[in-house]
Amino acid sequence: MTDYLSTGTLPEDYRDLALTVRDFAQSVVAPVAAEHDANHTFPYKVVAGMAEMGLFGLPFPEEFGGMGGDYFALCLALEELGKVDQSVAITLEAGVSLGAMPIYRFGNRKQQEEWLPQLTSGRSLAAFGLTEPDAGSDAGGTRTTATVDSGEWVVNGRKQFITNSGTDITTLVTVTAVTGQTGAKKEISTILVPTDTPGFVAEPAYNKVGWNASDTHPLTFTDVRVPEENLLGERGRGYANFLRILDEGRIAIAALSVGAAQGCVDESVRYAKERLAFGQPIGRNQAIAFKIARMEARAHAARTAYYDAAALMLSGKPFKKEASIAKLVASEAAMDNSRDATQIFGGNGFMNEYAVARHYRDSKILEIGEGTTEVQLMLIGRELGL
């Protein structure tokens, strides 16, 4: 197994965290991953274990129940989890970067004190309702509305592909909605909607190609009424604020993708040493060895890219371009490595009980979610002045 943590390049606290999560991933997550994937069941016990470890609070200050760490610590945890089960990794990523982080970044003190302690503890999950049938990357397509009536926001509309939105421990969804319009330009704001509010419905879960143990639902809002103070951040800044959240989230998705890419390398190295063909391990065949070497190079390059983006973010420097580069490179590495690993495993690679088969199905969404490959190319070009 490739072990980048043994290089001594990471500070001890980061290394110890990653090793702890690695042990949890191998001993707790991996043994049940195939079962949850096959049954399309949410891994509540695994999530409870992550909560006990404090993973949902990693990048938040202790005053809100967090661990006092930073975003890079979260990324290291996501990489280790992503090696064995992307569904578990995305549950953590979405719970932190899409669920709790908007409240931490843009919420007022009252909102932070009400919601963050339960979210950072992992006792409950929050989701972010951005995507709609006609709106994702294009904010102008947003049709969900929120109007003020007698001191309350009245929310009507639909959302789709919303992660962590329908579990038994989901308590909150932050919703982007049109709150006004000037000419052709829509004013988009974000509203906090507790999931027990009348009129809120998490529709039946999707039947997905991958990420089968991750919770994903379409949502409907029918005359959902919440207090006017449930506005998150400044009115009309909802989409702009979420773009910041997406920039950060792309680094986290890159880390998860690197985990998937490296997991495919590690599984392939092991298999190539054990699998015999024509009287010798298949890894002695140059065609196999070169394929795995390219897989390792992809994972290494992608890791370097997300480390770079995270370093810029934590130093307070602009990181939009680097976040998009990391997300682009890492998601493609995960998809390419999963395809190559499946080929190395041959017929076994087509069997869902093998981790590489799950990675093959799971990895495609990494090139789509939180900004498609095409959006990343557009953003990189824009940052270059094109």
Number of C-alpha atoms within 10 A of each C-alpha: 11 11 8 11 15 9 7 9 9 12 9 11 11 17 18 13 15 22 16 14 21 22 13 18 24 15 11 15 22 17 12 13 25 20 15 18 21 13 10 19 14 20 21 14 11 17 20 15 16 22 19 13 17 16 26 31 29 24 21 22 15 14 11 20 19 21 19 13 17 15 20 22 18 24 27 24 27 32 28 28 30 27 28 28 30 29 24 27 29 23 23 26 24 23 26 28 26 25 28 28 22 22 22 19 15 17 21 15 10 9 17 17 16 11 20 25 20 20 26 29 23 25 16 23 29 34 27 26 26 24 22 23 13 15 16 17 15 10 20 15 15 24 20 21 21 26 17 14 11 8 12 17 24 20 27 20 19 24 25 21 19 22 24 29 29 25 19 11 15 20 22 24 25 24 28 29 28 25 21 16 11 7 6 7 9 18 19 26 25 28 28 25 25 17 20 11 14 13 14 22 19 18 14 11 18 14 11 13 12 19 26 25 25 25 23 25 22 22 22 19 22 14 17 20 22 21 16 17 15 18 22 24 19 12 14 18 16 24 18 13 18 20 12 13 17 20 21 22 24 27 30 31 32 33 34 33 36 36 30 38 34 32 29 31 30 20 19 28 22 12 17 22 13 13 14 13 11 6 7 13 14 20 23 12 12 10 12 18 17 12 18 23 13 16 24 21 14 23 26 17 16 29 23 15 25 29 21 17 27 25 15 16 20 13 9 9 10 12 20 23 19 23 31 29 25 31 34 28 24 34 30 24 30 33 24 19 30 31 19 23 30 23 18 25 19 11 9 14 21 15 14 17 15 16 23 32 21 29 30 25 18 22 26 19 15 25 23 14 14 21 21 18 20 12 15 23 16 14 19 19 12 11 12 9 7 8
